[in-house]
Amino acid sequence: MSMELMIFGFILFVLLAVSLSNAGFKPLRLIGNLALQFVIGAILLYFGNFFAEMAGISLPINPVTAGIVGFLRIPGLLALVGIKLFMF
């Protein structure tokens, strides 16, 4: 197993443990939830790019786009696709 995959798995495990815990440590829980939103956004962008390639559209996966899609989910992804189509 590659080192990158092990690090990704560990980070994902810690984020899930923090977001599901009821320890009451709010700052750590807030940071964990925020990071989880970015991870969800990156995953949605990855799969969105997979299907958008059929239409010739490519969205970059960076912290800004992952944050937008992470917080807004599918409507955020569709908004980014719409902006991409409108601008180019």
N, C-alpha and C positions, 0 to 999 in steps of 0.2 A: 504494500500500500504506500502511495506516495506521501511525502511529508505535507504537501499542500492540502491534500484531502484529509489528513489527520488533523491539521490545524483548523480547517473549515468545520469539521465534525465537532471538535472541542468547543469552538466558538458558538456553534449552533446549539450544542448541548447546554452551555452556560446561559445563553440567551433564553432558551426555553425554560430552564430551571428558574431563572430570575423572574420571568414573566408569569410563571405558574405558581410561584411561592407566595405564601401569605405571611411572610416574616414581618411586614410592616416597615421595612427599611425603604422609605419612599424615594430618596434620590437614586439609589441603585436600581430600584424597580423602574423608575422613569427612564434612566439611561438604557436599561435593558429593553424596555418597550420601544424606545426610539430607535435603537439599533435593529430590533426585530422588524420595524416598519421599513427600514432601509433594505434589509435582506429580502423581505416580501416584495418590495418594489423592484429589486434587481431580478428576482425570479420571474415576476410578471413581465418585465422588459425582455428578458431572455426568450420566454415563450411568445411574447408579442412580436419580437423580431423574427422568430421562426416562421410565424404565419404572415407577417407583413412582407417578408422577402418575396412572396408570391406576387405581390402588387408592386414590387420594386421600391419599397420603403424601408429605410434602415434608421433606427433610433439608437443613439449612443447610450451605453450603460455607464453613467457617471453618477456621483453623489447627488447632483441636482435633479436629474431625471428619476433616479431611484427614489429620492425623497418625495417628489411629486406623485409618482405612481404608488409609492408605499402608503401615503396618507389618503389619496383619493381613489386608489384601487383601479377598477376597470374604467370609470369615467375619466380618471387622470390619464390613463393610457390612451383612451380615445381622443382626449383633448390634445395630447402631444402629437398623435398621428394627424389630427386635423390641422394643427399649427404647422407641422412639417409639410403637409400637402398645400396649405395656403401660401407658405413662404417660398416654396420651391416648386 
